[in-house]
Amino acid sequence: MSQFNAPVRRSGGSLDVYTALLFVATLVLGAGCLVVALRNMEHSKVGNQPGGLMTLVERPR
């Protein structure tokens, strides 16, 4: 069978189960990143100084 006999897929196809799964996975990944960022900001807070997304917490001695 040559490539010229292959069926042609038209643009603007319908949404299927895999598209819905990809959308749900993207939402879950985004929510997970947000939770980790908020927890890191809370954990890196020192006294009255707010924490940050990329703030390293020093190890207690």
Steps between C-alpha positions, in 0.01 A plus 500: 500500500650832401470827683274636227223255594502599870192677632531875549414649837314827474589789728261600777444151635274435795617473861555148626580326827874562469448875462287502815765297689771741386291795621439338840869409536596861420262628767636255759860592414422872530324450833793295630751769402288764670474296822876439509573870442259612773633245749859607424408864561341407832790278603770756416338777706736625774343709777322794342685468167296331229641199323548467127465247224875450462609566861736241643445400861820475704567183695484549879825436685 
